Structures are given as structure tokens and as C-alpha cells.
Amino acid sequence: MPNLKKHYELKKCLGIPMLVTKKDYLFTSKLAALTSRRILAIFTIYGFA
């Protein structure tokens, strides 16, 4: 299993700690999804891809 602290950070929401994707990793994941799919889908840009 890869090192989670490399791509995620611990944040609290309503007092509950949760792992959240770092913005730079999220951006690179979106770019990878955009370039690897043949058909552009709106959720690729705005949703969870």
C-alpha cells in the first residue's frame, strides 16, 4: 500500500477526522482522466472521477 500521507491530508469536518485528497493530486488525477477517456463526460471535470 502506498504512503497515504503523500496524496492525502487529515482534516476535520464537524469534529470527524477524515482523509481528504490534496489539491495538487486531485488536479493531476483530473488531467489524467481527461486525457485517457475517449468521450468527455461532465463528471470527469466537476465530479468524482
Phi and psi restraints in degrees (range 20) as a CNS / XPLOR table:
assign (resid 1 and name C) (resid 2 and name N)
       (resid 2 and name CA) (resid 2 and name C) 1.0 -68.6 20.0 2
assign (resid 2 and name N) (resid 2 and name CA)
       (resid 2 and name C) (resid 3 and name N) 1.0 164.1 20.0 2
assign (resid 2 and name C) (resid 3 and name N)
       (resid 3 and name CA) (resid 3 and name C) 1.0 -69.2 20.0 2
assign (resid 3 and name N) (resid 3 and name CA)
       (resid 3 and name C) (resid 4 and name N) 1.0 111.8 20.0 2
assign (resid 3 and name C) (resid 4 and name N)
       (resid 4 and name CA) (resid 4 and name C) 1.0 -68.4 20.0 2
assign (resid 4 and name N) (resid 4 and name CA)
       (resid 4 and name C) (resid 5 and name N) 1.0 -30.3 20.0 2
assign (resid 4 and name C) (resid 5 and name N)
       (resid 5 and name CA) (resid 5 and name C) 1.0 -66.5 20.0 2
assign (resid 5 and name N) (resid 5 and name CA)
       (resid 5 and name C) (resid 6 and name N) 1.0 -16.6 20.0 2
assign (resid 5 and name C) (resid 6 and name N)
       (resid 6 and name CA) (resid 6 and name C) 1.0 -70.2 20.0 2
assign (resid 6 and name N) (resid 6 and name CA)
       (resid 6 and name C) (resid 7 and name N) 1.0 -35.4 20.0 2
assign (resid 6 and name C) (resid 7 and name N)
       (resid 7 and name CA) (resid 7 and name C) 1.0 -115.9 20.0 2
assign (resid 7 and name N) (resid 7 and name CA)
       (resid 7 and name C) (resid 8 and name N) 1.0 -11.6 20.0 2
assign (resid 7 and name C) (resid 8 and name N)
       (resid 8 and name CA) (resid 8 and name C) 1.0 -127.2 20.0 2
assign (resid 8 and name N) (resid 8 and name CA)
       (resid 8 and name C) (resid 9 and name N) 1.0 154.5 20.0 2
assign (resid 8 and name C) (resid 9 and name N)
       (resid 9 and name CA) (resid 9 and name C) 1.0 -130.0 20.0 2
assign (resid 9 and name N) (resid 9 and name CA)
       (resid 9 and name C) (resid 10 and name N) 1.0 151.2 20.0 2
assign (resid 9 and name C) (resid 10 and name N)
       (resid 10 and name CA) (resid 10 and name C) 1.0 -88.3 20.0 2
assign (resid 10 and name N) (resid 10 and name CA)
       (resid 10 and name C) (resid 11 and name N) 1.0 123.9 20.0 2
assign (resid 10 and name C) (resid 11 and name N)
       (resid 11 and name CA) (resid 11 and name C) 1.0 -130.5 20.0 2
assign (resid 11 and name N) (resid 11 and name CA)
       (resid 11 and name C) (resid 12 and name N) 1.0 157.5 20.0 2
assign (resid 11 and name C) (resid 12 and name N)
       (resid 12 and name CA) (resid 12 and name C) 1.0 -109.4 20.0 2
assign (resid 12 and name N) (resid 12 and name CA)
       (resid 12 and name C) (resid 13 and name N) 1.0 133.9 20.0 2
assign (resid 12 and name C) (resid 13 and name N)
       (resid 13 and name CA) (resid 13 and name C) 1.0 -127.7 20.0 2
assign (resid 13 and name N) (resid 13 and name CA)
       (resid 13 and name C) (resid 14 and name N) 1.0 115.6 20.0 2
assign (resid 13 and name C) (resid 14 and name N)
       (resid 14 and name CA) (resid 14 and name C) 1.0 56.7 20.0 2
assign (resid 14 and name N) (resid 14 and name CA)
       (resid 14 and name C) (resid 15 and name N) 1.0 33.8 20.0 2
assign (resid 14 and name C) (resid 15 and name N)
       (resid 15 and name CA) (resid 15 and name C) 1.0 82.6 20.0 2
assign (resid 15 and name N) (resid 15 and name CA)
       (resid 15 and name C) (resid 16 and name N) 1.0 2.2 20.0 2
assign (resid 15 and name C) (resid 16 and name N)
       (resid 16 and name CA) (resid 16 and name C) 1.0 -103.8 20.0 2
assign (resid 16 and name N) (resid 16 and name CA)
       (resid 16 and name C) (resid 17 and name N) 1.0 118.8 20.0 2
assign (resid 16 and name C) (resid 17 and name N)
       (resid 17 and name CA) (resid 17 and name C) 1.0 -72.3 20.0 2
assign (resid 17 and name N) (resid 17 and name CA)
       (resid 17 and name C) (resid 18 and name N) 1.0 135.9 20.0 2
assign (resid 17 and name C) (resid 18 and name N)
       (resid 18 and name CA) (resid 18 and name C) 1.0 -147.5 20.0 2
assign (resid 18 and name N) (resid 18 and name CA)
       (resid 18 and name C) (resid 19 and name N) 1.0 152.2 20.0 2
assign (resid 18 and name C) (resid 19 and name N)
       (resid 19 and name CA) (resid 19 and name C) 1.0 -83.4 20.0 2
assign (resid 19 and name N) (resid 19 and name CA)
       (resid 19 and name C) (resid 20 and name N) 1.0 130.1 20.0 2
assign (resid 19 and name C) (resid 20 and name N)
       (resid 20 and name CA) (resid 20 and name C) 1.0 -125.1 20.0 2
assign (resid 20 and name N) (resid 20 and name CA)
       (resid 20 and name C) (resid 21 and name N) 1.0 138.8 20.0 2
assign (resid 20 and name C) (resid 21 and name N)
       (resid 21 and name CA) (resid 21 and name C) 1.0 -64.6 20.0 2
assign (resid 21 and name N) (resid 21 and name CA)
       (resid 21 and name C) (resid 22 and name N) 1.0 136.0 20.0 2
assign (resid 21 and name C) (resid 22 and name N)
       (resid 22 and name CA) (resid 22 and name C) 1.0 -69.2 20.0 2
assign (resid 22 and name N) (resid 22 and name CA)
       (resid 22 and name C) (resid 23 and name N) 1.0 149.2 20.0 2
assign (resid 22 and name C) (resid 23 and name N)
       (resid 23 and name CA) (resid 23 and name C) 1.0 -63.0 20.0 2
assign (resid 23 and name N) (resid 23 and name CA)
       (resid 23 and name C) (resid 24 and name N) 1.0 -37.3 20.0 2
assign (resid 23 and name C) (resid 24 and name N)
       (resid 24 and name CA) (resid 24 and name C) 1.0 -67.8 20.0 2
assign (resid 24 and name N) (resid 24 and name CA)
       (resid 24 and name C) (resid 25 and name N) 1.0 -37.4 20.0 2
assign (resid 24 and name C) (resid 25 and name N)
       (resid 25 and name CA) (resid 25 and name C) 1.0 -70.0 20.0 2
assign (resid 25 and name N) (resid 25 and name CA)
       (resid 25 and name C) (resid 26 and name N) 1.0 -38.2 20.0 2
assign (resid 25 and name C) (resid 26 and name N)
       (resid 26 and name CA) (resid 26 and name C) 1.0 -63.4 20.0 2
assign (resid 26 and name N) (resid 26 and name CA)
       (resid 26 and name C) (resid 27 and name N) 1.0 -42.2 20.0 2
assign (resid 26 and name C) (resid 27 and name N)
       (resid 27 and name CA) (resid 27 and name C) 1.0 -62.9 20.0 2
assign (resid 27 and name N) (resid 27 and name CA)
       (resid 27 and name C) (resid 28 and name N) 1.0 -44.9 20.0 2
assign (resid 27 and name C) (resid 28 and name N)
       (resid 28 and name CA) (resid 28 and name C) 1.0 -67.7 20.0 2
assign (resid 28 and name N) (resid 28 and name CA)
       (resid 28 and name C) (resid 29 and name N) 1.0 -33.1 20.0 2
assign (resid 28 and name C) (resid 29 and name N)
       (resid 29 and name CA) (resid 29 and name C) 1.0 -66.0 20.0 2
assign (resid 29 and name N) (resid 29 and name CA)
       (resid 29 and name C) (resid 30 and name N) 1.0 -39.9 20.0 2
assign (resid 29 and name C) (resid 30 and name N)
       (resid 30 and name CA) (resid 30 and name C) 1.0 -64.8 20.0 2
assign (resid 30 and name N) (resid 30 and name CA)
       (resid 30 and name C) (resid 31 and name N) 1.0 -41.6 20.0 2
assign (resid 30 and name C) (resid 31 and name N)
       (resid 31 and name CA) (resid 31 and name C) 1.0 -63.5 20.0 2
assign (resid 31 and name N) (resid 31 and name CA)
       (resid 31 and name C) (resid 32 and name N) 1.0 -40.9 20.0 2
assign (resid 31 and name C) (resid 32 and name N)
       (resid 32 and name CA) (resid 32 and name C) 1.0 -63.8 20.0 2
assign (resid 32 and name N) (resid 32 and name CA)
       (resid 32 and name C) (resid 33 and name N) 1.0 -40.9 20.0 2
assign (resid 32 and name C) (resid 33 and name N)
       (resid 33 and name CA) (resid 33 and name C) 1.0 -66.4 20.0 2
assign (resid 33 and name N) (resid 33 and name CA)
       (resid 33 and name C) (resid 34 and name N) 1.0 -39.3 20.0 2
assign (resid 33 and name C) (resid 34 and name N)
       (resid 34 and name CA) (resid 34 and name C) 1.0 -65.4 20.0 2
assign (resid 34 and name N) (resid 34 and name CA)
       (resid 34 and name C) (resid 35 and name N) 1.0 -37.6 20.0 2
assign (resid 34 and name C) (resid 35 and name N)
       (resid 35 and name CA) (resid 35 and name C) 1.0 -84.4 20.0 2
assign (resid 35 and name N) (resid 35 and name CA)
       (resid 35 and name C) (resid 36 and name N) 1.0 -20.2 20.0 2
assign (resid 35 and name C) (resid 36 and name N)
       (resid 36 and name CA) (resid 36 and name C) 1.0 -93.6 20.0 2
assign (resid 36 and name N) (resid 36 and name CA)
       (resid 36 and name C) (resid 37 and name N) 1.0 -16.5 20.0 2
assign (resid 36 and name C) (resid 37 and name N)
       (resid 37 and name CA) (resid 37 and name C) 1.0 -92.9 20.0 2
assign (resid 37 and name N) (resid 37 and name CA)
       (resid 37 and name C) (resid 38 and name N) 1.0 142.3 20.0 2
assign (resid 37 and name C) (resid 38 and name N)
       (resid 38 and name CA) (resid 38 and name C) 1.0 -75.7 20.0 2
assign (resid 38 and name N) (resid 38 and name CA)
       (resid 38 and name C) (resid 39 and name N) 1.0 -39.2 20.0 2
assign (resid 38 and name C) (resid 39 and name N)
       (resid 39 and name CA) (resid 39 and name C) 1.0 -111.0 20.0 2
assign (resid 39 and name N) (resid 39 and name CA)
       (resid 39 and name C) (resid 40 and name N) 1.0 128.4 20.0 2
assign (resid 39 and name C) (resid 40 and name N)
       (resid 40 and name CA) (resid 40 and name C) 1.0 -74.1 20.0 2
assign (resid 40 and name N) (resid 40 and name CA)
       (resid 40 and name C) (resid 41 and name N) 1.0 129.2 20.0 2
assign (resid 40 and name C) (resid 41 and name N)
       (resid 41 and name CA) (resid 41 and name C) 1.0 -118.2 20.0 2
assign (resid 41 and name N) (resid 41 and name CA)
       (resid 41 and name C) (resid 42 and name N) 1.0 142.3 20.0 2
assign (resid 41 and name C) (resid 42 and name N)
       (resid 42 and name CA) (resid 42 and name C) 1.0 -60.5 20.0 2
assign (resid 42 and name N) (resid 42 and name CA)
       (resid 42 and name C) (resid 43 and name N) 1.0 -36.8 20.0 2
assign (resid 42 and name C) (resid 43 and name N)
       (resid 43 and name CA) (resid 43 and name C) 1.0 -68.0 20.0 2
assign (resid 43 and name N) (resid 43 and name CA)
       (resid 43 and name C) (resid 44 and name N) 1.0 -18.4 20.0 2
assign (resid 43 and name C) (resid 44 and name N)
       (resid 44 and name CA) (resid 44 and name C) 1.0 -64.6 20.0 2
assign (resid 44 and name N) (resid 44 and name CA)
       (resid 44 and name C) (resid 45 and name N) 1.0 -36.0 20.0 2
assign (resid 44 and name C) (resid 45 and name N)
       (resid 45 and name CA) (resid 45 and name C) 1.0 -86.7 20.0 2
assign (resid 45 and name N) (resid 45 and name CA)
       (resid 45 and name C) (resid 46 and name N) 1.0 -47.0 20.0 2
assign (resid 45 and name C) (resid 46 and name N)
       (resid 46 and name CA) (resid 46 and name C) 1.0 -103.2 20.0 2
assign (resid 46 and name N) (resid 46 and name CA)
       (resid 46 and name C) (resid 47 and name N) 1.0 -22.8 20.0 2
assign (resid 46 and name C) (resid 47 and name N)
       (resid 47 and name CA) (resid 47 and name C) 1.0 -104.5 20.0 2
assign (resid 47 and name N) (resid 47 and name CA)
       (resid 47 and name C) (resid 48 and name N) 1.0 -154.5 20.0 2
assign (resid 47 and name C) (resid 48 and name N)
       (resid 48 and name CA) (resid 48 and name C) 1.0 -95.3 20.0 2
assign (resid 48 and name N) (resid 48 and name CA)
       (resid 48 and name C) (resid 49 and name N) 1.0 115.2 20.0 2
